[in-house]
Amino acid sequence: MTTVLLVIHVLLALGLVGSVLLQRSEGGALGIGGGGGGGGGLMSGRASANLLTRITAVLAALFMLTSLSLTWLAANERKPKSIMEGVTAPVEAPVQPSGPSVPVGD
């Protein structure tokens, strides 16, 4: 599930970058782009600008939704139930004395 959601997240990120780069520049961004000129360009006109704005908004909302979902999945996968979970006491056989520990006189 996480892998599928991660792939969708990456595709949304690429789509979001593409939709932002296709939009027409509106103010002096270093004088580059199609901000003030009258040449047509790939996508020009008010309708395409509105469409790109809506596509960008939808992609941004979906991107945020997948970000939150991935965060929730990651938090729930690693949440420990208890500090002592997985800790087991070592089981040892009782030690049998091999002989007297104190020297015995002859």
N, C-alpha and C positions, 0 to 999 in steps of 0.2 A: 504494500500500500504506500509506504513511504517513497519507494523508488518511482512509482507512477506519479505521485504527487510532485516529486522533485523534477521529473522530466517536464510535466505541465508547467511548473513554476519557471523553469529555464526558458521554455517556449514563450510564455507570457512576457518574460523580461526582454527577450529579443524582439517580440512584437511591439512592446512598449517603446523600446529604443527606436525601432523603425518608424513607428507612427509619429514620434516626436520629431525625428529628423525630416520627415516628409512635410511637416507643417511649415507654413510660410512665416518668415521672420517679420516681426512687427516693429521692432525698434532697434536702432543702431548697433546691433551685435557685431561690432568691429567693422562695420561696413560691408560685410559679406552676406551672401544669401540673396533671396529675392524680395527683400523688404520694400524697396521704394521704386524699383524699375517698372517699366510697363511691358516688358517681355513676358510672353505667356507662361512658359514653364511647364513642368509635367502635370501638375494639378493646380489649376488656378480657378478662381471664382469663389463666390460666397458659399455655394452649396457644398463644394468639396471641402472647404474650410470647416463648415459646420459638421460634416460627416467625420472628418479627421479628429475634430475636437471630441465628438461623442465616442468614437472608437478609442481614443486615448483615455477618456474617462472610464470606459468599461474595462479596458485592459488594466488600468491602474487599480480599479476596485477588485478585479479578479486576482491581481498580483498580491494585493494586501490580504485577501482572503486565503490564498495559498500560503503566504508567509505565516499567518496566524495558525493555520492548520498544521504546518510543518513544525512550528514551535510547540504546539499542544501535543503532537505525536512524539516529539523528542522528549518532552518533559514526562510523559506518561510511560515511556519505555524504560526509563532509567530510575524511576522513583523506587527507593528501597521501602520495603514494608516495615522492617525493624532493623535496629543496629545489630542485633544478634543473629539476623538471618544468614544462614549459610555457615555459621560458626559451630563447629562440633568439638566436643571435648575428646582428646585422644584417649583411646582405650588401651590401657597397658595391663599386661599380666602382672600379678603381684610378684615381687622379687623374693626368691627363696634364698635364705642365707646358705652360703656354701660351707661355712665353718664358723668357729668362734671368732668374734671380732676382737676379743681381748686375749692376749697370750695367756695360755694356761700353763702353770708351772708343772714340771715333771716330778 
